[in-house]
């Protein structure tokens, strides 16, 4: 088992509605020395600075204690500091979602001490990331990023509005009643497409999102490719059928849903004077356009 002295644990105590903070109290009571290796940070904007100030030469692993968004922010902070070749990034899942846990093959262990021990025994493995360039810079997504209904559902779930109660499917079905689609110009797989209305444009590095929904069956964060899922505007009953089939992974067989593999670079641009909302690993970004490509072997993950 890796020594805690070689690790820095990055805790967002508010992740999962405070679940991460409560989880870490249990761990530090059982492993008191871990407390001195913990960086508490609930401000994404300051994470890179705090990480740089806290890191010591002996640290080889930085491990997020929280949800998928916590890992997303940690990966981007590590890359922003140019430390991706020196640090492996891990996750102790203690947030509201567990999609990256599923993608990494970490068992759903309920006992905090047993889960901690499992993560500390993890090995490192290199993986590619989804690189997204936008109006304000660049970020990297380890799992899934998307434009369309999924981003609006993520916004509602994150904010707790619409009676979402963190339930992806129920929130999606409710939002569909007023959904009009996203009008955007796209260039996908080197084929220019005139602006049209989409229900969903999704880029997948992993299989799961939305708290365990296998949106892209068969995808792996370790297979060095980005998969595409494109849903052009559908009639409401067809879209609702697709959403009800999501938990069973059968939605990809419906007509009107296209699958492909990204080759080169894809671009999505909003209509004039408009912005698009993108969900990436549960985090939200707003921009007039997004340019998506594969960043191969970009980070080392603990799995």
C-alpha positions in Angstrom: 0.0 0.0 0.0 1.3 3.5 -0.9 2.5 5.5 2.1 0.2 8.5 2.9 3.5 10.5 3.2 3.9 10.2 -0.6 0.4 11.6 -1.2 -1.4 14.9 -1.1 -5.1 14.6 -0.5 -7.1 17.4 -2.0 -10.4 17.7 -0.2 -13.5 19.7 -1.2 -15.4 19.4 2.1 -18.6 20.6 0.4 -18.6 17.9 -2.4 -21.7 15.7 -2.4 -23.5 18.2 -0.2 -20.9 17.8 2.6 -20.5 14.0 2.1 -16.8 14.4 1.3 -16.2 16.3 4.5 -17.9 13.8 6.7 -16.2 10.9 4.9 -12.8 12.5 5.5 -13.5 13.0 9.2 -13.9 9.2 9.5 -10.6 8.6 7.6 -8.5 11.1 9.6 -9.9 9.7 12.9 -8.6 6.3 11.8 -5.4 7.5 10.1 -4.4 10.7 12.0 -1.3 11.3 10.0 -3.4 11.8 6.9 -4.7 15.1 8.2 -1.3 16.8 7.8 -1.3 15.7 4.1 -4.7 17.2 3.3 -5.2 20.3 1.3 -8.7 21.7 1.8 -10.0 23.7 -1.1 -13.5 24.5 -2.1 -12.5 27.3 -4.6 -11.7 25.9 -8.0 -10.2 29.2 -9.1 -7.5 29.1 -6.4 -6.7 25.3 -6.6 -3.6 25.5 -8.8 -2.1 28.2 -6.6 -2.8 26.4 -3.4 -1.5 23.1 -4.9 1.7 24.8 -5.9 2.2 26.2 -2.5 1.5 22.9 -0.7 3.4 20.4 -2.8 6.6 19.0 -1.4 9.3 17.2 -3.4 8.4 13.8 -2.0 4.7 14.0 -3.3 4.1 11.6 -6.2 0.4 11.3 -6.0 -2.4 13.8 -5.6 -5.8 12.3 -4.7 -9.1 14.1 -4.9 -11.5 13.4 -2.1 -14.9 14.3 -3.6 -16.8 13.7 -6.8 -16.1 13.7 -10.5 -15.9 17.5 -10.6 -13.2 17.4 -7.9 -11.0 15.2 -10.1 -11.8 17.4 -13.1 -10.5 20.5 -11.3 -7.5 18.7 -9.9 -6.4 17.3 -13.3 -6.7 20.8 -14.8 -4.7 22.3 -12.0 -1.9 19.7 -12.4 -1.7 20.4 -16.1 -1.8 24.1 -15.6 1.3 23.7 -13.3 3.0 21.5 -15.9 3.3 18.7 -13.4 1.4 16.0 -15.3 4.6 13.9 -15.9 5.5 14.1 -12.2 2.2 13.5 -10.4 -0.4 10.8 -10.7 -4.0 11.8 -10.0 -6.4 9.7 -8.1 -9.9 9.7 -6.6 -11.4 8.7 -3.3 -15.0 8.8 -4.4 -17.1 10.8 -1.9 -19.2 13.0 -4.0 -22.8 12.9 -5.3 -21.8 11.1 -8.5 -19.5 8.1 -9.0 -19.1 8.0 -12.8 -15.3 8.2 -12.8 -15.2 5.6 -10.1 -17.1 3.2 -12.5 -14.8 4.2 -15.4 -11.7 3.4 -13.4 -13.0 0.1 -12.1 -13.0 1.1 -8.4 -15.5 -1.0 -6.5 -18.5 0.5 -4.8 -17.1 0.1 -1.3 -19.3 1.6 1.5 -16.8 1.3 4.4 -14.6 4.5 4.3 -11.5 2.7 5.7 -11.8 -0.1 3.2 -12.3 2.3 0.3 -9.3 4.3 1.5 -7.1 1.2 1.6 -8.3 0.2 -1.9 -7.4 3.5 -3.4 -4.0 3.5 -1.7 -3.3 0.2 -3.3 -4.0 1.6 -6.8 -1.6 1.4 -9.7 -0.9 4.2 -12.2 -2.0 4.1 -15.8 -1.6 6.7 -18.5 -4.7 8.0 -20.3 -5.7 10.5 -22.9 -8.0 13.4 -22.2 -10.5 15.4 -24.1 -8.9 18.8 -24.8 -11.4 21.6 -25.1 -10.4 25.1 -26.3 -13.0 27.9 -25.7 -13.3 31.6 -25.4 -11.5 31.9 -22.1 -8.7 29.3 -22.6 -8.5 25.6 -22.4 -9.6 22.8 -20.1 -9.3 19.0 -20.1 -12.1 16.5 -19.5 -11.3 13.0 -18.3 -14.7 11.4 -18.9 -17.5 13.1 -20.9 -18.3 16.6 -22.2 -21.4 17.5 -24.0 -23.6 20.3 -25.4 -27.4 20.1 -25.4 -30.0 18.6 -23.1 -27.3 16.9 -20.9 -25.7 20.3 -20.0 -29.0 21.8 -19.1 -29.8 18.7 -16.9 -26.4 19.0 -15.3 -27.1 22.7 -14.5 -30.4 21.8 -12.9 -28.9 18.9 -10.9 -25.9 20.9 -9.7 -28.1 23.7 -8.5 -30.8 21.5 -7.0 -33.6 23.3 -8.9 -36.5 21.7 -10.8 -37.0 19.2 -8.0 -34.0 17.3 -9.4 -32.9 15.7 -6.1 -29.8 14.6 -7.9 -31.9 12.3 -10.1 -30.7 12.7 -13.7 -33.4 10.8 -15.5 -36.3 12.5 -13.6 -34.7 15.9 -14.2 -34.2 15.2 -17.9 -37.8 14.1 -18.5 -39.0 17.3 -16.7 -36.8 19.6 -18.7 -37.8 18.0 -22.0 -41.3 19.4 -21.7 -39.9 22.9 -22.5 -36.8 21.8 -24.5 -36.3 23.5 -27.9 -32.8 22.2 -28.7 -29.5 23.9 -29.3 -28.9 25.7 -32.6 -25.3 25.6 -33.6 -22.9 25.3 -36.5 -20.6 22.3 -36.3 -17.6 20.7 -37.9 -17.4 17.1 -36.9 -14.9 14.5 -38.2 -13.7 17.0 -40.8 -17.1 17.2 -42.4 -18.7 20.7 -42.4 -22.3 20.8 -41.5 -24.6 23.9 -41.8 -26.0 25.3 -38.6 -28.9 23.1 -37.4 -30.7 22.2 -34.2 -29.4 19.4 -32.0 -30.7 17.7 -28.9 -27.2 16.5 -27.9 -23.6 16.5 -29.1 -21.5 14.4 -26.8 -17.8 13.6 -26.7 -17.0 10.5 -24.6 -13.6 9.4 -23.2 -15.4 7.1 -20.7 -18.7 5.2 -20.6 -20.7 6.6 -17.7 -22.2 9.9 -16.7 -25.3 11.2 -14.9 -24.8 9.0 -11.8 -24.2 5.6 -13.5 -25.9 6.0 -16.9 -23.9 4.1 -19.5 -24.2 6.8 -22.2 -21.5 5.4 -24.4 -21.4 1.6 -24.0 -18.0 0.1 -24.6 -16.0 3.3 -24.2 -12.9 3.3 -22.0 -10.8 6.1 -20.6 -7.8 4.0 -21.5 -8.5 3.2 -25.2 -7.0 6.5 -26.6 -9.9 7.6 -28.6 -12.9 9.9 -28.3 -16.3 8.7 -29.2 -19.1 10.9 -30.5 -22.8 10.7 -29.9 -24.9 13.0 -32.0 -28.7 13.5 -31.6 -30.2 15.9 -34.1 -33.5 17.5 -33.1 -36.1 14.7 -32.5 -39.8 14.7 -31.8 -40.5 14.8 -28.1 -41.8 11.3 -27.8 -38.7 9.9 -29.6 -36.4 11.8 -27.3 -38.3 10.7 -24.2 -38.0 7.1 -25.4 -34.2 7.5 -25.7 -33.9 8.9 -22.2 -36.0 6.1 -20.7 -33.7 3.6 -22.4 -30.5 5.2 -21.1 -30.2 3.1 -17.9 -30.2 0.0 -20.0 -27.7 1.2 -22.6 -30.2 0.6 -25.4 -30.6 4.2 -26.6 -27.8 3.9 -29.1 -29.9 1.5 -31.3 -32.6 4.1 -31.9 -32.8 5.9 -35.3 -31.6 9.5 -35.2 -28.8 8.7 -32.9 -25.4 8.7 -34.5 -22.1 7.2 -33.2 -18.7 7.9 -34.5 -15.1 8.3 -33.5 -13.5 11.7 -33.5 -10.7 12.1 -36.0 -8.7 15.3 -35.8 -10.6 18.3 -34.3 -14.3 19.1 -33.9 -15.7 22.5 -33.5 -19.1 23.6 -32.2 -20.1 27.3 -32.6 -23.2 29.0 -31.3 -25.4 31.2 -33.4 -24.4 34.9 -33.8 -24.3 36.7 -30.4 -25.2 33.5 -28.6 -23.3 31.3 -26.1 -23.3 27.5 -25.6 -23.4 25.6 -22.3 -21.1 22.6 -22.1 -21.0 20.0 -19.3 -17.6 18.4 -18.7 -17.2 15.8 -15.9 -20.2 17.5 -14.2 -18.7 21.0 -14.4 -20.2 23.7 -16.6 -18.6 26.1 -19.1 -20.2 28.8 -21.2 -18.6 29.9 -24.5 -19.4 31.1 -28.0 -17.6 28.1 -29.4 -15.7 25.0 -28.3 -12.9 23.2 -30.2 -12.5 19.5 -29.2 -9.5 17.2 -29.8 -7.7 14.3 -28.2 -4.8 14.9 -25.9 -3.1 11.5 -25.9 -1.3 10.2 -22.8 -2.0 13.5 -21.1 -2.3 12.3 -17.4 -1.6 9.3 -15.2 -4.5 8.1 -13.2 -4.7 5.8 -10.2 -7.0 2.8 -10.8 
